Amino acid sequence: MKVLISAYSCEPGRGSEPGVGWNIAREIAKHHEVWVLTRPDESGEVIKAELTRNPVPNLHFVYFTLPVWGSGWRWGSNGAMQIHYYLWQIQAYFVARRLHREIGFDLIHHVTFVKYSSPSFLSLLPVPFIWGPVGGGESAPIAFWKDFSFRARLYETARYLVRWIGEHDPFVYLTAQKSVLVRATTWDTAKQLYKLGVTDVQILPESGLPAEEIQRLADYQMPETEPVRFISMGRLLHWKGFHLGVRAFAKANLPDAEYWIVGDGPEWQRLHTLAEELGIAHQVKFWGRLPREKTLQKLGECHGLLHPSLHDSGGWVCMEAMAAGRPVICLDLGGPAVQVTQETGFKIQAHHPDQAVGDLAKAMVRLAEDSELRKSMGQAGQTLMSQHHSWQIKGERLAQVYQAIAADKGLVQCVS
């Protein structure tokens, strides 16, 4: 098949959205001939260098950016980037229309950004269109806002407003209506898509890991010696919920345990102060921002991942932890709730901060006191990752979905 992929964010060797764009394109090119629409400003040279080292014969990139604004969004706010993205999508329609006249695509797939409240104008072309993975429908429960700073509340309010505006964009509605298949990263996003009139939404994680990385992480042996260590990894932002992790660790009252936090961000000082106020500063280790390899090494020195995020569409760190054989403690929200199972960790209900902190603490105590439980959950996580969440497997299953669409067969059987 001749497949056109829209990947505004696309870069090899990266996680999050750039990784989603790159890995989906690369894996699909093993089964079909693929053209990728993306930007030259951030990823062009990196992609060219990677393809020189590791050629993918069926993978072609088409680079373009706005003729006036170009890469100017990088010097603006996140809002500037979103405006740039919207305008780039309009430009992508005209680029894709010209390419379709020359090539004749069998299918078009929008991959990144992973945002349900922004349209893809490629859906207007007379070609079967897949939308997703898309996320962004997740919200921090209102009860948890009481712990947010004024600036953080403004952020959450603005996020609601931008999403509401997007939901009332007629082109978002058209994108939903014209998609032959919509894939959502979370249940919350699926609910928003149903409101847009989508009748069938497939829910599956946006994230994956290369098979070779899953194997490499599986080599991290569970530490056999004390102290028991929990780790949180990511940007120190209010919605990542690390303040809940610090409070839960204090409540767990594990005097011989440690809590490691890897990352940097605006919550750094607040988390330091909170650890001191709770009398656990000597047990909480802040490592700051580390290169990815060193971050994964720190994960290998710990016994479990604590990821109390309040609205993650993805949650790559949960997959990395499961691949490394580490149990995951997360809130039953967003992407982590889709990835983590009862065999691989604990998904804590998020009704109220005090309730969530108490239940997170109980899960930490259970893991700290039961080494066999840690091992069994870790092994289950490795099995889950190797059987369902390698990029190779995701690519094979997506290629089958493409074939089913082309043959006008049932989609559900191919996805399951």
C-alpha positions in Angstrom: 0.0 0.0 0.0 1.0 3.6 -0.5 0.5 5.3 2.9 0.8 9.0 3.8 1.6 9.8 7.5 1.2 13.2 9.0 3.8 13.6 11.8 4.3 17.2 12.8 6.6 15.9 15.6 8.9 13.1 14.4 12.5 12.3 15.5 14.5 9.1 16.0 16.0 8.4 19.4 13.4 10.4 21.3 10.5 9.6 23.6 7.1 11.3 23.8 5.5 12.6 20.6 8.7 12.8 18.5 9.2 9.1 19.3 5.6 8.2 18.4 5.9 9.9 15.0 9.3 8.3 14.1 8.6 4.8 15.3 5.2 4.4 13.7 6.5 5.6 10.4 9.6 3.4 10.5 7.6 0.3 11.5 4.9 0.8 8.9 7.6 1.2 6.2 8.5 -2.5 6.9 5.1 -3.5 5.5 4.0 -0.7 3.1 5.5 2.3 1.2 5.4 5.3 3.4 5.6 9.1 2.9 5.9 11.2 6.0 4.9 14.9 6.2 7.0 16.6 8.9 9.1 19.8 9.7 12.7 20.3 8.7 13.6 22.7 11.5 13.9 20.3 14.5 14.2 16.8 13.1 15.3 17.0 9.4 19.0 16.6 9.9 18.6 14.0 12.6 16.3 11.9 10.4 18.7 12.2 7.5 21.6 11.1 9.6 19.6 8.1 11.0 18.5 7.0 7.6 22.1 7.2 6.4 23.2 4.9 9.2 20.2 2.6 9.0 18.4 2.9 5.6 14.7 2.2 5.4 14.0 1.8 1.6 10.2 2.3 1.8 10.4 5.4 4.0 10.3 8.8 2.3 10.2 12.2 4.1 8.6 15.4 2.8 9.8 18.4 4.8 8.0 21.8 4.8 7.3 24.6 7.2 5.3 27.9 7.1 6.8 30.3 4.5 6.4 33.3 6.7 6.6 32.2 10.3 8.9 29.2 9.7 10.5 28.1 13.0 9.6 31.3 14.8 7.2 29.5 17.2 10.2 28.1 19.1 10.9 31.6 20.5 7.3 32.0 21.7 5.0 30.3 24.2 3.3 27.0 24.1 0.3 28.9 22.6 2.5 30.1 19.7 3.5 26.5 19.0 -0.2 25.5 18.9 -1.0 28.2 16.5 2.0 27.2 14.3 0.7 23.6 14.4 -2.8 24.6 13.3 -1.5 26.6 10.4 1.0 23.9 9.5 -1.9 21.5 9.3 -3.6 23.7 6.7 -0.4 23.8 4.7 -0.2 20.0 5.0 -3.5 19.7 3.2 -2.2 21.4 0.1 1.1 19.6 0.1 -0.7 16.2 0.5 -3.2 17.1 -2.2 -0.4 17.7 -4.7 1.4 14.4 -3.6 -1.8 12.5 -3.9 -2.2 13.6 -7.5 1.3 12.3 -8.2 1.4 9.1 -6.1 -2.2 8.1 -5.4 -2.3 7.2 -1.7 -4.3 4.2 -0.5 -4.5 5.5 3.1 -3.7 8.6 5.2 -2.8 8.4 8.9 -2.4 11.4 11.3 0.0 10.4 14.0 1.3 13.6 15.8 0.5 15.8 17.5 -1.5 13.5 19.7 -4.3 16.0 20.3 -8.0 15.3 19.7 -9.1 18.9 19.9 -7.0 20.0 16.9 -8.1 19.0 13.4 -6.2 17.3 10.6 -7.1 18.8 7.3 -5.8 15.7 5.5 -9.1 14.1 6.5 -10.7 16.2 3.8 -8.9 14.4 1.0 -10.7 11.5 -0.8 -8.6 8.8 0.9 -9.4 6.6 3.9 -8.2 8.5 6.9 -7.0 7.2 10.4 -6.9 9.6 13.2 -4.7 8.8 16.1 -3.4 8.0 18.6 -5.0 11.1 19.9 -5.1 12.2 23.6 -5.6 15.4 25.5 -9.0 14.6 27.0 -7.5 14.0 30.4 -8.0 16.5 33.3 -6.7 16.8 36.8 -9.7 16.0 39.1 -11.0 19.3 40.6 -10.5 18.0 44.1 -6.7 18.0 43.5 -6.7 21.7 42.4 -6.5 22.8 46.1 -2.8 21.8 46.1 -2.0 23.8 43.0 -0.4 27.3 43.0 -2.3 30.2 41.4 -0.2 29.8 38.3 -0.9 26.1 38.1 -4.7 26.8 38.4 -4.4 29.3 35.5 -2.7 26.7 33.4 -5.4 24.1 34.1 -8.1 26.7 33.4 -6.5 27.7 30.1 -6.2 24.1 29.2 -9.9 23.6 29.6 -10.6 26.7 27.6 -8.4 25.7 24.7 -9.9 22.3 24.6 -13.4 23.7 24.7 -12.6 26.0 21.7 -11.1 23.0 19.8 -14.2 20.9 20.4 -16.3 23.7 18.8 -14.0 24.0 15.7 -16.0 22.7 12.8 -12.9 21.2 11.3 -12.3 19.1 14.4 -15.9 17.8 14.0 -15.2 17.1 10.3 -12.0 15.3 11.2 -13.9 13.1 13.6 -16.7 12.4 11.1 -14.4 11.6 8.2 -12.1 9.2 10.0 -12.6 5.5 9.1 -10.9 4.7 12.4 -10.1 6.8 15.5 -7.6 5.7 18.1 -7.5 7.2 21.6 -4.8 7.0 24.2 -7.2 7.1 27.2 -10.8 6.6 28.2 -11.1 10.3 28.9 -10.2 11.2 25.4 -12.5 8.5 24.1 -15.4 10.1 25.9 -14.7 13.5 24.3 -14.5 11.8 20.9 -17.9 10.2 21.3 -19.2 13.7 22.0 -17.9 14.7 18.6 -20.0 12.0 17.0 -17.4 9.2 16.6 -19.2 5.9 16.9 -16.2 3.6 17.4 -13.0 4.5 19.3 -10.1 2.1 19.8 -8.3 2.7 23.1 -4.6 1.8 23.2 -1.4 3.3 24.6 0.4 5.8 22.3 3.8 4.6 23.6 6.0 1.7 22.8 9.6 0.6 23.1 11.9 -0.9 20.5 12.3 -4.7 21.0 16.1 -4.3 21.6 15.5 -1.8 24.3 12.9 -4.0 26.0 15.5 -6.7 26.0 18.2 -4.4 27.4 16.0 -3.2 30.2 15.1 -6.8 31.0 18.7 -7.3 32.0 18.3 -4.9 34.9 18.2 -7.3 37.9 16.0 -6.4 40.9 18.3 -5.1 43.7 18.6 -7.7 46.4 20.0 -5.4 49.1 18.5 -2.7 51.3 17.4 0.0 51.2 14.2 -0.4 49.2 14.0 2.5 46.8 11.1 4.1 44.9 11.8 6.3 42.0 9.8 9.0 40.1 11.0 10.3 36.7 9.9 13.2 34.6 9.5 17.0 34.5 8.8 18.6 37.8 5.4 20.1 36.9 2.3 20.4 39.1 0.2 18.0 37.1 2.9 15.3 37.3 1.8 14.9 41.0 5.2 14.4 42.5 4.0 16.4 45.6 1.6 13.5 46.1 4.5 11.1 45.9 6.5 12.9 48.5 3.5 13.0 50.8 2.7 9.4 50.3 6.3 8.4 51.0 6.2 10.3 54.2 2.9 8.7 55.2 4.2 5.2 54.4 6.7 5.7 57.2 9.4 3.5 55.9 12.5 4.6 57.8 14.9 2.3 55.9 13.6 3.2 52.4 14.5 5.9 49.9 12.6 8.0 47.4 14.5 9.2 44.3 13.2 11.9 42.0 14.9 12.4 38.6 14.0 15.5 36.7 13.9 19.3 36.8 11.2 21.9 36.6 9.2 24.7 38.3 8.2 22.4 41.2 11.8 21.7 42.3 11.9 24.1 45.2 8.4 23.3 46.4 9.2 19.5 46.5 12.4 20.2 48.4 10.5 22.3 50.9 7.8 19.7 51.3 10.3 16.9 52.0 11.9 19.1 54.7 8.6 20.0 56.3 7.6 16.3 56.4 10.9 15.3 58.0 12.0 13.0 55.2 14.6 15.2 53.5 17.3 12.8 54.4 15.5 9.9 52.6 14.5 11.9 49.4 17.2 12.2 46.8 16.8 14.8 44.1 19.0 13.8 41.1 18.0 16.7 38.8 17.8 16.2 35.1 19.9 13.4 33.8 20.6 12.0 30.3 18.2 9.2 29.4 20.8 6.4 29.8 21.7 7.6 33.3 18.0 8.0 34.2 17.4 4.4 33.2 20.5 3.3 35.3 18.9 5.0 38.3 15.7 3.1 37.5 17.7 -0.1 37.6 18.9 0.7 41.1 15.4 1.0 42.4 12.6 -1.5 43.3 9.5 0.3 42.0 8.3 3.3 40.0 6.0 5.8 41.6 4.1 7.8 38.9 1.3 9.8 40.5 0.5 11.9 37.3 -2.9 13.6 37.2 -3.3 13.9 33.4 -0.8 12.0 31.3 -1.9 11.0 27.8 1.0 8.7 27.6 3.4 7.8 30.4 6.5 6.4 28.7 8.2 6.0 32.1 5.6 3.4 33.1 6.5 1.3 30.0 10.2 1.7 30.7 9.7 0.5 34.3 7.7 -2.5 33.3 10.3 -3.5 30.7 12.9 -3.2 33.5 10.8 -5.5 35.7 9.8 -2.9 38.2 6.3 -2.7 39.6 4.4 0.6 38.9 2.3 2.6 41.4 0.2 5.1 39.5 -3.1 6.9 39.7 -6.0 5.3 37.9 -5.9 8.2 35.4 -4.9 8.9 31.8 -2.4 6.8 29.9 -0.8 5.0 32.9 -4.3 3.6 33.7 -4.4 2.0 30.2 -0.9 0.7 30.4 -0.6 -0.8 33.9 -2.6 -3.9 34.9 -3.3 -5.4 38.3 -0.6 -7.9 37.6 2.1 -5.3 36.9 1.4 -2.7 39.6 -1.1 -0.7 41.6 -3.6 1.7 40.0 -4.9 4.0 42.8 -8.3 5.7 42.6 -8.1 9.5 42.6 -11.1 10.8 44.4 -9.4 13.2 46.8 -5.7 14.1 47.5 -5.8 12.7 51.1 -7.4 9.5 49.9 -4.9 9.1 47.0 -1.9 9.8 49.3 -3.1 7.2 51.8 -3.6 4.6 49.1 -0.3 5.3 47.4 1.4 4.9 50.8 -0.3 1.5 51.4 0.9 0.3 48.0 4.4 1.5 48.8 4.3 -0.4 52.1 3.1 -3.6 50.4 6.0 -3.5 47.9 8.6 -2.6 50.5 7.6 -5.5 52.7 7.0 -8.2 50.0 10.0 -9.0 47.8 8.1 -11.8 46.1 5.3 -9.5 45.1 7.9 -7.1 43.6 9.4 -9.9 41.6 6.1 -11.3 40.4 4.8 -7.9 39.3 8.1 -7.1 37.7 8.0 -10.4 35.6 4.4 -9.7 34.6 5.4 -6.3 33.4 8.2 -7.7 31.3 5.9 -10.2 29.7 3.3 -7.5 29.0 5.9 -5.3 27.3 7.4 -8.0 25.2 4.1 -9.4 24.0 2.1 -6.2 23.4 4.1 -3.0 23.5 7.2 -3.3 21.4 7.1 -1.0 18.4 7.6 -4.0 16.1 4.5 -5.7 17.4 2.6 -2.4 17.2 3.7 -1.9 13.6 2.6 -5.4 12.6 -0.8 -4.9 14.1 -1.2 -1.5 12.5 -0.2 -2.9 9.1 -3.0 -5.5 9.5 -5.4 -2.6 10.3 -4.4 -0.9 7.1 -5.0 -4.1 5.1 -8.4 -4.5 6.7 -9.4 -0.9 5.8 -8.2 -1.5 2.2 -10.2 -4.7 2.0 -13.1 -3.1 3.8 -13.1 -5.8 6.5 -13.9 -5.6 10.2 -11.4 -3.5 12.1 -12.0 -4.7 15.6 -10.7 -8.2 14.9 -7.5 -6.8 13.5 -6.9 -4.5 16.5 -7.6 -7.0 19.2 
